[in-house]
Amino acid sequence: MTEQKPPKIEFPCENYPIKVLGDADAEMHTLVIEVMERHAPGFDQARITVNESSKGRFQSVTVWITATGIEQLTAIHDDLRISKKIRMVM
């Protein structure tokens, strides 16, 4: 078997998507924006997409940032996962 290696990301990486899944409410959406502004200031909020689950209980929020390095991505993930409203960060 050939061991697959994850693709290498070259930083800075423009248009890097981050998808956050969590409870459907305004508090989660606000938290995502606050964390992104802290770690990727000036990201394009007009490009944010929000999708709700079929029953409206959960939602996904996708933002696009310019990723500057693995440290930035780790910090974003860690800050988002602190909230109990966030179920998954991809």
Contacts in CASP RR format, 6 or more apart in sequence:
PFRMAT RR
TARGET T0000
AUTHOR 0000-0000-0000
METHOD contacts of the structure
MODEL  1
MTEQKPPKIEFPCENYPIKVLGDADAEMHTLVIEVMERHAPGFDQARITV
NESSKGRFQSVTVWITATGIEQLTAIHDDLRISKKIRMVM
9 16 0 8 1.000
9 67 0 8 1.000
9 69 0 8 1.000
11 67 0 8 1.000
11 68 0 8 1.000
11 69 0 8 1.000
11 70 0 8 1.000
12 66 0 8 1.000
12 67 0 8 1.000
12 68 0 8 1.000
12 69 0 8 1.000
13 66 0 8 1.000
13 67 0 8 1.000
13 69 0 8 1.000
14 66 0 8 1.000
15 64 0 8 1.000
15 66 0 8 1.000
16 64 0 8 1.000
16 65 0 8 1.000
16 66 0 8 1.000
16 67 0 8 1.000
16 73 0 8 1.000
17 62 0 8 1.000
17 63 0 8 1.000
17 64 0 8 1.000
18 36 0 8 1.000
18 62 0 8 1.000
18 63 0 8 1.000
18 64 0 8 1.000
18 65 0 8 1.000
18 73 0 8 1.000
18 76 0 8 1.000
18 89 0 8 1.000
18 90 0 8 1.000
19 60 0 8 1.000
19 61 0 8 1.000
19 62 0 8 1.000
19 89 0 8 1.000
19 90 0 8 1.000
20 28 0 8 1.000
20 32 0 8 1.000
20 60 0 8 1.000
20 61 0 8 1.000
20 62 0 8 1.000
20 63 0 8 1.000
20 80 0 8 1.000
20 86 0 8 1.000
20 88 0 8 1.000
20 89 0 8 1.000
20 90 0 8 1.000
21 58 0 8 1.000
21 59 0 8 1.000
21 60 0 8 1.000
21 86 0 8 1.000
21 87 0 8 1.000
21 88 0 8 1.000
21 89 0 8 1.000
21 90 0 8 1.000
22 28 0 8 1.000
22 58 0 8 1.000
22 59 0 8 1.000
22 60 0 8 1.000
22 85 0 8 1.000
22 86 0 8 1.000
22 87 0 8 1.000
22 88 0 8 1.000
23 57 0 8 1.000
23 58 0 8 1.000
23 59 0 8 1.000
23 85 0 8 1.000
23 87 0 8 1.000
24 52 0 8 1.000
24 53 0 8 1.000
24 56 0 8 1.000
24 57 0 8 1.000
24 58 0 8 1.000
24 59 0 8 1.000
25 85 0 8 1.000
27 85 0 8 1.000
28 59 0 8 1.000
28 61 0 8 1.000
28 83 0 8 1.000
28 85 0 8 1.000
28 86 0 8 1.000
29 50 0 8 1.000
29 59 0 8 1.000
29 61 0 8 1.000
31 80 0 8 1.000
31 83 0 8 1.000
31 85 0 8 1.000
31 86 0 8 1.000
32 61 0 8 1.000
32 63 0 8 1.000
32 80 0 8 1.000
33 45 0 8 1.000
33 48 0 8 1.000
35 76 0 8 1.000
35 79 0 8 1.000
35 80 0 8 1.000
36 43 0 8 1.000
36 63 0 8 1.000
36 65 0 8 1.000
36 76 0 8 1.000
37 43 0 8 1.000
38 79 0 8 1.000
39 65 0 8 1.000
39 72 0 8 1.000
39 75 0 8 1.000
39 76 0 8 1.000
39 79 0 8 1.000
40 65 0 8 1.000
40 66 0 8 1.000
40 67 0 8 1.000
40 68 0 8 1.000
40 72 0 8 1.000
40 76 0 8 1.000
43 63 0 8 1.000
43 64 0 8 1.000
43 65 0 8 1.000
43 66 0 8 1.000
44 64 0 8 1.000
45 63 0 8 1.000
47 63 0 8 1.000
47 64 0 8 1.000
48 61 0 8 1.000
48 62 0 8 1.000
48 63 0 8 1.000
49 61 0 8 1.000
49 62 0 8 1.000
50 59 0 8 1.000
50 60 0 8 1.000
50 61 0 8 1.000
50 62 0 8 1.000
51 59 0 8 1.000
51 60 0 8 1.000
51 62 0 8 1.000
52 58 0 8 1.000
52 59 0 8 1.000
53 59 0 8 1.000
58 87 0 8 1.000
67 73 0 8 1.000
76 89 0 8 1.000
77 89 0 8 1.000
80 86 0 8 1.000
80 89 0 8 1.000
81 89 0 8 1.000
END
